[in-house]
Amino acid sequence: MSEQFVNKVAESGIITLNLEDYFPKEQVVVFDMKDYLFMGLILKEKDFRESLKQLDTNPYQNTIVALTCSADAVIPMWAYMLVASALQPVAKEIIFGSEEEALQTLLLRNIAAINSTEYAGQRIVIKGCGELPVKEAAYIEITKLLRPFAKSIMYGEPCSTVPVFKKPIGKPGLKDFL
């Protein structure tokens, strides 16, 4: 007697979205303003401008630049503008913040570019627990993006999910959303 195992998850029509697939693949290089401060604390305009003139831009060529200052120093706005002006011709993009913040900005941008109408009427599972640092903001963004179109949104794995949203049948009431 030979029993065939049926993969009910595969036959369910559930679409699994892994937010790690939208994680940026571009290299992020950090430009830290603290490296250009006198004693790591003070920005001297003349020295700063001279340093930028001498800046080797090769490490920033075709990269995403995370422009930040890791020192607890007061940096004038125009200093960030000067760095952006110096790097803009060579960098692929310049994002204010740490490397982690730049990656999250790019992840949110990639999620926002998803054509949500492709998921109209679909049952969707947003995969959780992966290898990459996908933050809460990404899960909020995908929920906001898909909710108007999806039949249902769940979190987890197709075999074990937490319901997040189910499109109401008929006139929606508050209980249909919670």
ChimeraX commands (.cxc) that place a marker at each C-alpha (Angstrom):
marker #1 position 0.00,0.00,0.00 radius 0.5
marker #1 position 1.64,3.13,-1.20 radius 0.5
marker #1 position 0.47,6.41,0.26 radius 0.5
marker #1 position 1.07,9.63,-1.55 radius 0.5
marker #1 position 1.86,12.63,0.54 radius 0.5
marker #1 position 0.06,15.76,-0.56 radius 0.5
marker #1 position 1.72,19.10,0.04 radius 0.5
marker #1 position -1.31,21.07,1.17 radius 0.5
marker #1 position 0.75,24.25,1.52 radius 0.5
marker #1 position 1.84,24.09,-2.11 radius 0.5
marker #1 position -1.75,23.44,-3.24 radius 0.5
marker #1 position -3.24,26.21,-1.11 radius 0.5
marker #1 position -2.43,29.01,-3.53 radius 0.5
marker #1 position -0.69,30.97,-0.80 radius 0.5
marker #1 position 1.99,33.34,-2.06 radius 0.5
marker #1 position 5.03,33.70,0.17 radius 0.5
marker #1 position 6.90,37.00,0.14 radius 0.5
marker #1 position 10.36,37.04,1.65 radius 0.5
marker #1 position 11.36,40.62,2.42 radius 0.5
marker #1 position 15.02,39.54,2.30 radius 0.5
marker #1 position 14.54,39.28,-1.50 radius 0.5
marker #1 position 14.12,43.07,-1.50 radius 0.5
marker #1 position 17.16,43.73,0.67 radius 0.5
marker #1 position 19.66,45.91,-1.23 radius 0.5
marker #1 position 22.48,44.08,-2.93 radius 0.5
marker #1 position 24.54,47.19,-3.61 radius 0.5
marker #1 position 27.72,47.86,-1.68 radius 0.5
marker #1 position 27.38,50.52,1.01 radius 0.5
marker #1 position 30.46,52.55,1.92 radius 0.5
marker #1 position 30.44,54.78,4.99 radius 0.5
marker #1 position 31.71,58.34,4.87 radius 0.5
marker #1 position 32.20,59.31,8.51 radius 0.5
marker #1 position 32.52,63.03,9.17 radius 0.5
marker #1 position 34.42,62.35,12.41 radius 0.5
marker #1 position 37.49,61.49,10.32 radius 0.5
marker #1 position 37.56,65.12,9.16 radius 0.5
marker #1 position 37.17,66.82,12.53 radius 0.5
marker #1 position 39.92,68.52,14.48 radius 0.5
marker #1 position 40.57,66.38,17.56 radius 0.5
marker #1 position 37.54,64.34,16.52 radius 0.5
marker #1 position 35.21,67.09,17.75 radius 0.5
marker #1 position 35.54,70.36,15.87 radius 0.5
marker #1 position 34.97,71.13,12.23 radius 0.5
marker #1 position 37.41,73.75,10.98 radius 0.5
marker #1 position 35.98,75.03,7.73 radius 0.5
marker #1 position 39.27,75.80,5.95 radius 0.5
marker #1 position 40.81,72.42,6.86 radius 0.5
marker #1 position 37.59,70.60,6.03 radius 0.5
marker #1 position 37.32,72.16,2.59 radius 0.5
marker #1 position 40.97,71.35,1.88 radius 0.5
marker #1 position 40.46,67.74,2.95 radius 0.5
marker #1 position 37.53,67.40,0.57 radius 0.5
marker #1 position 39.62,68.81,-2.29 radius 0.5
marker #1 position 42.23,66.12,-1.60 radius 0.5
marker #1 position 39.66,63.34,-1.10 radius 0.5
marker #1 position 40.32,60.11,-3.00 radius 0.5
marker #1 position 36.89,59.38,-4.46 radius 0.5
marker #1 position 37.83,55.95,-5.85 radius 0.5
marker #1 position 36.46,54.03,-2.83 radius 0.5
marker #1 position 33.08,55.70,-3.42 radius 0.5
marker #1 position 32.90,54.99,-7.17 radius 0.5
marker #1 position 29.49,53.49,-8.07 radius 0.5
marker #1 position 28.63,52.75,-4.43 radius 0.5
marker #1 position 25.88,53.73,-2.07 radius 0.5
marker #1 position 27.43,56.17,0.40 radius 0.5
marker #1 position 26.13,56.28,3.96 radius 0.5
marker #1 position 27.00,59.80,5.10 radius 0.5
marker #1 position 27.18,60.00,8.87 radius 0.5
marker #1 position 29.06,61.34,11.86 radius 0.5
marker #1 position 29.80,58.82,14.57 radius 0.5
marker #1 position 31.33,61.45,16.88 radius 0.5
marker #1 position 29.23,63.44,19.31 radius 0.5
marker #1 position 29.99,66.69,17.52 radius 0.5
marker #1 position 27.97,69.56,16.15 radius 0.5
marker #1 position 28.26,69.46,12.37 radius 0.5
marker #1 position 26.91,72.41,10.39 radius 0.5
marker #1 position 24.42,71.51,7.65 radius 0.5
marker #1 position 26.60,73.01,4.94 radius 0.5
marker #1 position 29.35,70.49,5.79 radius 0.5
marker #1 position 27.07,67.58,4.85 radius 0.5
marker #1 position 26.18,69.49,1.70 radius 0.5
marker #1 position 29.86,69.90,0.82 radius 0.5
marker #1 position 30.45,66.16,1.19 radius 0.5
marker #1 position 27.40,65.38,-0.94 radius 0.5
marker #1 position 28.64,67.81,-3.56 radius 0.5
marker #1 position 32.06,66.16,-3.61 radius 0.5
marker #1 position 30.73,62.60,-3.80 radius 0.5
marker #1 position 27.68,63.03,-6.01 radius 0.5
marker #1 position 29.59,62.82,-9.33 radius 0.5
marker #1 position 31.07,59.40,-8.45 radius 0.5
marker #1 position 28.65,57.74,-6.00 radius 0.5
marker #1 position 25.63,55.81,-7.16 radius 0.5
marker #1 position 23.67,57.36,-4.30 radius 0.5
marker #1 position 24.25,59.24,-1.04 radius 0.5
marker #1 position 22.02,58.54,1.95 radius 0.5
marker #1 position 22.27,60.29,5.29 radius 0.5
marker #1 position 22.76,57.86,8.16 radius 0.5
marker #1 position 24.74,54.83,9.22 radius 0.5
marker #1 position 25.31,51.82,6.99 radius 0.5
marker #1 position 22.39,50.06,8.66 radius 0.5
marker #1 position 20.12,53.08,8.16 radius 0.5
marker #1 position 21.13,53.33,4.50 radius 0.5
marker #1 position 20.34,49.65,3.95 radius 0.5
marker #1 position 16.95,50.07,5.59 radius 0.5
marker #1 position 16.19,53.14,3.47 radius 0.5
marker #1 position 16.99,51.16,0.33 radius 0.5
marker #1 position 14.96,48.17,1.54 radius 0.5
marker #1 position 11.91,50.38,2.11 radius 0.5
marker #1 position 12.38,51.93,-1.32 radius 0.5
marker #1 position 12.55,48.47,-2.92 radius 0.5
marker #1 position 9.39,47.39,-1.10 radius 0.5
marker #1 position 7.58,50.56,-2.16 radius 0.5
marker #1 position 8.39,49.69,-5.80 radius 0.5
marker #1 position 6.46,46.40,-5.61 radius 0.5
marker #1 position 3.47,46.34,-7.95 radius 0.5
marker #1 position 0.84,45.64,-5.30 radius 0.5
marker #1 position -1.94,45.13,-7.85 radius 0.5
marker #1 position -0.28,41.82,-8.79 radius 0.5
marker #1 position -1.41,40.55,-5.39 radius 0.5
marker #1 position -5.08,41.47,-5.82 radius 0.5
marker #1 position -7.30,38.80,-4.30 radius 0.5
marker #1 position -4.31,36.69,-3.20 radius 0.5
marker #1 position -3.55,35.01,0.11 radius 0.5
marker #1 position -0.08,36.22,1.12 radius 0.5
marker #1 position 2.35,35.11,3.78 radius 0.5
marker #1 position 5.09,37.56,4.70 radius 0.5
marker #1 position 8.02,35.37,5.67 radius 0.5
marker #1 position 9.65,36.14,8.99 radius 0.5
marker #1 position 12.83,35.10,10.75 radius 0.5
marker #1 position 15.56,35.25,8.16 radius 0.5
marker #1 position 19.27,35.81,7.89 radius 0.5
marker #1 position 19.26,39.54,7.10 radius 0.5
marker #1 position 18.37,42.40,9.47 radius 0.5
marker #1 position 14.90,43.25,8.15 radius 0.5
marker #1 position 13.46,45.80,10.57 radius 0.5
marker #1 position 9.90,46.39,11.70 radius 0.5
marker #1 position 9.45,49.30,9.30 radius 0.5
marker #1 position 9.72,46.93,6.34 radius 0.5
marker #1 position 6.93,44.70,7.68 radius 0.5
marker #1 position 4.75,47.75,8.27 radius 0.5
marker #1 position 5.45,49.03,4.75 radius 0.5
marker #1 position 4.59,45.73,3.04 radius 0.5
marker #1 position 1.37,45.50,5.07 radius 0.5
marker #1 position 0.34,49.03,4.07 radius 0.5
marker #1 position 1.19,48.28,0.44 radius 0.5
marker #1 position -0.67,44.97,0.14 radius 0.5
marker #1 position -3.67,45.48,2.43 radius 0.5
marker #1 position -5.84,47.33,-0.14 radius 0.5
marker #1 position -5.40,44.47,-2.63 radius 0.5
marker #1 position -4.78,41.18,-0.83 radius 0.5
marker #1 position -7.47,38.72,0.15 radius 0.5
marker #1 position -5.48,37.97,3.29 radius 0.5
marker #1 position -2.08,38.75,4.80 radius 0.5
marker #1 position -0.33,36.46,7.22 radius 0.5
marker #1 position 3.05,36.48,8.92 radius 0.5
marker #1 position 5.40,33.53,9.39 radius 0.5
marker #1 position 5.77,30.38,7.32 radius 0.5
marker #1 position 2.99,28.85,5.18 radius 0.5
marker #1 position 2.79,25.88,7.57 radius 0.5
marker #1 position 2.49,28.11,10.65 radius 0.5
marker #1 position 1.15,31.62,10.21 radius 0.5
marker #1 position -0.24,34.46,12.27 radius 0.5
marker #1 position -3.23,36.14,10.59 radius 0.5
marker #1 position -2.70,39.86,10.08 radius 0.5
marker #1 position -5.53,40.87,7.74 radius 0.5
marker #1 position -8.48,39.24,6.05 radius 0.5
marker #1 position -10.59,41.12,3.51 radius 0.5
marker #1 position -14.14,41.29,4.84 radius 0.5
marker #1 position -17.01,39.82,2.87 radius 0.5
marker #1 position -19.84,42.28,2.52 radius 0.5
marker #1 position -20.01,45.40,4.65 radius 0.5
marker #1 position -16.82,45.62,6.73 radius 0.5
marker #1 position -17.00,46.11,10.47 radius 0.5
marker #1 position -14.23,46.69,12.97 radius 0.5
marker #1 position -14.22,43.01,13.99 radius 0.5
marker #1 position -13.29,42.05,10.40 radius 0.5
marker #1 position -9.97,43.84,10.70 radius 0.5
marker #1 position -8.75,42.58,14.07 radius 0.5
marker link #1:1,2 radius 0.2
marker link #1:2,3 radius 0.2
marker link #1:3,4 radius 0.2
marker link #1:4,5 radius 0.2
marker link #1:5,6 radius 0.2
marker link #1:6,7 radius 0.2
marker link #1:7,8 radius 0.2
marker link #1:8,9 radius 0.2
marker link #1:9,10 radius 0.2
marker link #1:10,11 radius 0.2
marker link #1:11,12 radius 0.2
marker link #1:12,13 radius 0.2
marker link #1:13,14 radius 0.2
marker link #1:14,15 radius 0.2
marker link #1:15,16 radius 0.2
marker link #1:16,17 radius 0.2
marker link #1:17,18 radius 0.2
marker link #1:18,19 radius 0.2
marker link #1:19,20 radius 0.2
marker link #1:20,21 radius 0.2
marker link #1:21,22 radius 0.2
marker link #1:22,23 radius 0.2
marker link #1:23,24 radius 0.2
marker link #1:24,25 radius 0.2
marker link #1:25,26 radius 0.2
marker link #1:26,27 radius 0.2
marker link #1:27,28 radius 0.2
marker link #1:28,29 radius 0.2
marker link #1:29,30 radius 0.2
marker link #1:30,31 radius 0.2
marker link #1:31,32 radius 0.2
marker link #1:32,33 radius 0.2
marker link #1:33,34 radius 0.2
marker link #1:34,35 radius 0.2
marker link #1:35,36 radius 0.2
marker link #1:36,37 radius 0.2
marker link #1:37,38 radius 0.2
marker link #1:38,39 radius 0.2
marker link #1:39,40 radius 0.2
marker link #1:40,41 radius 0.2
marker link #1:41,42 radius 0.2
marker link #1:42,43 radius 0.2
marker link #1:43,44 radius 0.2
marker link #1:44,45 radius 0.2
marker link #1:45,46 radius 0.2
marker link #1:46,47 radius 0.2
marker link #1:47,48 radius 0.2
marker link #1:48,49 radius 0.2
marker link #1:49,50 radius 0.2
marker link #1:50,51 radius 0.2
marker link #1:51,52 radius 0.2
marker link #1:52,53 radius 0.2
marker link #1:53,54 radius 0.2
marker link #1:54,55 radius 0.2
marker link #1:55,56 radius 0.2
marker link #1:56,57 radius 0.2
marker link #1:57,58 radius 0.2
marker link #1:58,59 radius 0.2
marker link #1:59,60 radius 0.2
marker link #1:60,61 radius 0.2
marker link #1:61,62 radius 0.2
marker link #1:62,63 radius 0.2
marker link #1:63,64 radius 0.2
marker link #1:64,65 radius 0.2
marker link #1:65,66 radius 0.2
marker link #1:66,67 radius 0.2
marker link #1:67,68 radius 0.2
marker link #1:68,69 radius 0.2
marker link #1:69,70 radius 0.2
marker link #1:70,71 radius 0.2
marker link #1:71,72 radius 0.2
marker link #1:72,73 radius 0.2
marker link #1:73,74 radius 0.2
marker link #1:74,75 radius 0.2
marker link #1:75,76 radius 0.2
marker link #1:76,77 radius 0.2
marker link #1:77,78 radius 0.2
marker link #1:78,79 radius 0.2
marker link #1:79,80 radius 0.2
marker link #1:80,81 radius 0.2
marker link #1:81,82 radius 0.2
marker link #1:82,83 radius 0.2
marker link #1:83,84 radius 0.2
marker link #1:84,85 radius 0.2
marker link #1:85,86 radius 0.2
marker link #1:86,87 radius 0.2
marker link #1:87,88 radius 0.2
marker link #1:88,89 radius 0.2
marker link #1:89,90 radius 0.2
marker link #1:90,91 radius 0.2
marker link #1:91,92 radius 0.2
marker link #1:92,93 radius 0.2
marker link #1:93,94 radius 0.2
marker link #1:94,95 radius 0.2
marker link #1:95,96 radius 0.2
marker link #1:96,97 radius 0.2
marker link #1:97,98 radius 0.2
marker link #1:98,99 radius 0.2
marker link #1:99,100 radius 0.2
marker link #1:100,101 radius 0.2
marker link #1:101,102 radius 0.2
marker link #1:102,103 radius 0.2
marker link #1:103,104 radius 0.2
marker link #1:104,105 radius 0.2
marker link #1:105,106 radius 0.2
marker link #1:106,107 radius 0.2
marker link #1:107,108 radius 0.2
marker link #1:108,109 radius 0.2
marker link #1:109,110 radius 0.2
marker link #1:110,111 radius 0.2
marker link #1:111,112 radius 0.2
marker link #1:112,113 radius 0.2
marker link #1:113,114 radius 0.2
marker link #1:114,115 radius 0.2
marker link #1:115,116 radius 0.2
marker link #1:116,117 radius 0.2
marker link #1:117,118 radius 0.2
marker link #1:118,119 radius 0.2
marker link #1:119,120 radius 0.2
marker link #1:120,121 radius 0.2
marker link #1:121,122 radius 0.2
marker link #1:122,123 radius 0.2
marker link #1:123,124 radius 0.2
marker link #1:124,125 radius 0.2
marker link #1:125,126 radius 0.2
marker link #1:126,127 radius 0.2
marker link #1:127,128 radius 0.2
marker link #1:128,129 radius 0.2
marker link #1:129,130 radius 0.2
marker link #1:130,131 radius 0.2
marker link #1:131,132 radius 0.2
marker link #1:132,133 radius 0.2
marker link #1:133,134 radius 0.2
marker link #1:134,135 radius 0.2
marker link #1:135,136 radius 0.2
marker link #1:136,137 radius 0.2
marker link #1:137,138 radius 0.2
marker link #1:138,139 radius 0.2
marker link #1:139,140 radius 0.2
marker link #1:140,141 radius 0.2
marker link #1:141,142 radius 0.2
marker link #1:142,143 radius 0.2
marker link #1:143,144 radius 0.2
marker link #1:144,145 radius 0.2
marker link #1:145,146 radius 0.2
marker link #1:146,147 radius 0.2
marker link #1:147,148 radius 0.2
marker link #1:148,149 radius 0.2
marker link #1:149,150 radius 0.2
marker link #1:150,151 radius 0.2
marker link #1:151,152 radius 0.2
marker link #1:152,153 radius 0.2
marker link #1:153,154 radius 0.2
marker link #1:154,155 radius 0.2
marker link #1:155,156 radius 0.2
marker link #1:156,157 radius 0.2
marker link #1:157,158 radius 0.2
marker link #1:158,159 radius 0.2
marker link #1:159,160 radius 0.2
marker link #1:160,161 radius 0.2
marker link #1:161,162 radius 0.2
marker link #1:162,163 radius 0.2
marker link #1:163,164 radius 0.2
marker link #1:164,165 radius 0.2
marker link #1:165,166 radius 0.2
marker link #1:166,167 radius 0.2
marker link #1:167,168 radius 0.2
marker link #1:168,169 radius 0.2
marker link #1:169,170 radius 0.2
marker link #1:170,171 radius 0.2
marker link #1:171,172 radius 0.2
marker link #1:172,173 radius 0.2
marker link #1:173,174 radius 0.2
marker link #1:174,175 radius 0.2
marker link #1:175,176 radius 0.2
marker link #1:176,177 radius 0.2
marker link #1:177,178 radius 0.2
view
